[in-house]
Amino acid sequence: MYNLSSDGSGETIVISGAHGSVGSTAGQLAKSTGARVIGIAGGKEKCKAVIEDFKFDDCIDYKNDNVQLELQRLCPNGIDSYFDNVGGEILDTILLQMNCFGRIAICGSISQYNNLGEYAKGIKNFEIILMRRLIVQGYVGFDHIPSMNDGYSEIKKLIINNQFVQKEDIREVSIENYVDVINDLYYGRNCGKLIMKLI
């Protein structure tokens, strides 16, 4: 699993897509190391769930808040690690707040999946990676299959100790509804791990 921090005590970790299955898992694992965890999610209800259900320290509503100003307020000493699920403008904004020798895991870029070719948005603050000597690494789950059992064991311990929550959004639909359900995922209209149950 991506090492957000071997000992997160005193570190500030930011997770985008914090209300989703991947983001909420990353944040809860980061909290278990003793880190201070700030989420970014879309909408007041999702941010409320990130704090109350997933026990993040705070959450920024990218749809209604000024992300840059909120990051400055919530992370006055900078960001040590960032788990990125969205890419785009949020990644660009995060770069400005990263501490020297910080770490960024790129796990997704959902804000850009429909922005191909001339519509793609590049990173404007790319030079920050050099200036602050950041470690930026792509993260794909398939690369970590040999260590998945270790990850499951870690999560199992958290579940036993009531320190881990997984929300599921189960849609009982026919195969004809596949595109509509997938669109709900890409537009953030799901509440938790989106699962299709074919009927």
C-alpha positions in Angstrom: 0.0 0.0 0.0 1.2 3.6 -0.6 3.0 4.8 2.4 1.4 8.1 3.3 3.5 8.1 6.4 5.1 5.3 8.4 4.5 7.4 11.5 2.1 10.2 10.7 2.3 11.9 14.1 2.5 15.6 13.6 2.0 15.4 9.8 -0.7 17.0 7.8 -2.2 14.9 5.1 -4.8 16.0 2.5 -7.1 13.7 0.7 -9.2 14.7 -2.3 -12.3 12.7 -3.3 -12.5 12.2 0.5 -16.1 11.0 0.5 -15.5 8.3 -2.0 -14.5 4.7 -1.3 -10.8 5.2 -2.1 -10.5 8.6 -0.5 -12.3 7.7 2.7 -10.1 4.6 3.1 -6.9 6.5 2.5 -8.0 9.1 5.1 -8.9 6.6 7.7 -5.6 4.7 7.3 -3.8 8.0 7.6 -5.7 8.9 10.8 -4.6 5.5 12.2 -1.0 6.6 11.9 -1.6 9.7 14.1 -1.7 12.2 11.2 -3.9 15.2 11.0 -6.1 14.6 8.0 -8.0 17.2 5.9 -10.4 16.0 3.2 -11.7 17.7 0.1 -15.2 16.7 -1.1 -18.1 18.2 -3.1 -21.0 19.5 -1.1 -21.9 20.2 2.5 -23.5 16.8 3.2 -20.4 14.9 1.9 -18.1 17.1 3.9 -20.2 16.6 7.0 -20.0 12.8 6.5 -16.2 13.0 6.0 -15.8 14.6 9.4 -18.5 12.7 11.4 -18.4 9.3 9.8 -14.9 8.9 8.6 -13.4 11.0 11.5 -11.2 13.4 9.3 -10.1 16.5 11.2 -11.8 18.8 8.7 -13.1 18.9 5.2 -13.1 21.5 2.4 -16.2 21.8 0.2 -14.6 22.5 -3.3 -18.0 23.4 -4.7 -18.7 26.2 -2.2 -15.4 27.1 -0.5 -12.3 28.8 -1.9 -10.0 25.8 -1.7 -6.8 27.8 -1.7 -7.9 30.0 1.2 -9.3 27.0 3.2 -6.0 25.1 2.7 -4.1 28.1 4.1 -6.4 28.3 7.1 -6.5 24.6 7.8 -2.9 23.8 7.0 -1.0 26.8 8.3 2.2 24.8 8.5 1.8 23.3 5.0 1.0 19.9 3.7 3.3 16.9 4.2 1.4 14.4 2.0 -1.4 14.5 -0.5 -3.4 11.6 -1.8 -4.9 12.8 -5.2 -8.1 11.3 -6.6 -9.1 14.3 -8.8 -6.2 16.0 -10.5 -6.8 19.3 -12.3 -7.2 22.6 -10.5 -7.2 21.1 -7.0 -3.8 19.4 -7.6 -2.5 22.7 -8.9 -3.7 24.4 -5.7 -2.3 21.7 -3.4 1.2 22.1 -5.0 1.4 25.6 -3.6 0.9 24.4 -0.1 3.2 21.4 -0.1 6.1 21.3 2.3 9.7 20.6 1.1 10.3 16.9 0.6 6.5 16.3 0.7 4.9 13.2 -1.0 2.1 13.1 -3.5 0.3 9.9 -4.6 -1.6 10.2 -7.8 -4.4 7.7 -7.6 -7.0 9.3 -9.9 -7.8 12.3 -12.0 -11.5 12.2 -12.2 -11.8 15.9 -12.9 -9.9 15.4 -16.2 -11.2 12.2 -17.6 -13.6 14.0 -19.9 -11.0 16.8 -20.7 -9.1 15.2 -23.6 -7.0 16.9 -26.2 -7.5 20.6 -26.5 -9.7 20.5 -23.4 -7.1 19.0 -21.1 -5.9 21.2 -18.2 -2.2 21.1 -17.5 -0.5 21.8 -14.2 0.5 25.4 -14.0 2.6 25.0 -10.8 4.7 22.2 -12.0 8.0 23.9 -11.0 7.0 23.5 -7.3 7.8 19.8 -7.6 11.4 20.8 -8.3 11.7 23.8 -6.0 10.3 21.8 -3.0 11.9 18.5 -4.0 8.5 16.7 -3.9 8.1 12.9 -4.5 5.2 12.4 -6.9 4.2 8.8 -7.7 1.4 7.2 -9.6 -0.5 4.7 -7.6 -2.4 1.8 -9.2 -3.8 -1.0 -7.0 -2.8 -3.8 -9.4 0.8 -3.0 -8.6 0.3 -4.0 -5.0 -1.6 -7.3 -5.3 1.3 -9.2 -3.5 0.8 -7.0 -0.4 -3.0 -6.8 -0.5 -3.4 -9.3 2.4 -1.3 -7.1 4.6 -3.6 -4.2 3.7 -6.7 -6.2 4.5 -5.2 -7.2 7.8 -4.5 -3.6 8.7 -8.1 -2.6 7.8 -9.5 -5.6 9.7 -7.8 -4.4 12.9 -9.3 -1.0 12.4 -12.8 -2.4 11.9 -12.5 -4.5 15.0 -11.5 -1.4 17.0 -14.4 0.6 15.5 -11.9 2.9 13.7 -13.0 2.2 10.1 -16.2 2.8 8.2 -17.1 1.8 4.7 -20.2 3.3 3.1 -21.9 1.6 0.1 -24.3 3.0 -2.4 -26.0 -0.1 -4.0 -28.1 0.5 -7.1 -30.5 -2.3 -8.1 -30.8 -1.7 -11.8 -31.0 -3.5 -15.1 -28.0 -3.5 -17.5 -29.7 -0.8 -19.6 -29.0 1.6 -16.7 -25.3 1.0 -16.7 -24.3 4.3 -18.4 -26.6 6.3 -16.0 -25.0 4.7 -12.9 -21.5 5.3 -14.2 -22.4 9.0 -14.9 -23.5 9.3 -11.3 -20.0 8.2 -10.3 -18.2 10.7 -12.5 -20.5 13.6 -11.5 -20.3 12.7 -7.7 -23.9 11.8 -7.3 -23.1 8.6 -5.3 -22.8 8.4 -1.5 -20.1 5.8 -0.8 -18.8 2.9 -2.8 -21.0 2.7 -5.9 -22.1 -0.9 -6.5 -24.5 -2.1 -9.3 -26.7 -5.0 -8.5 -28.2 -6.3 -11.7 -31.9 -7.3 -11.6 
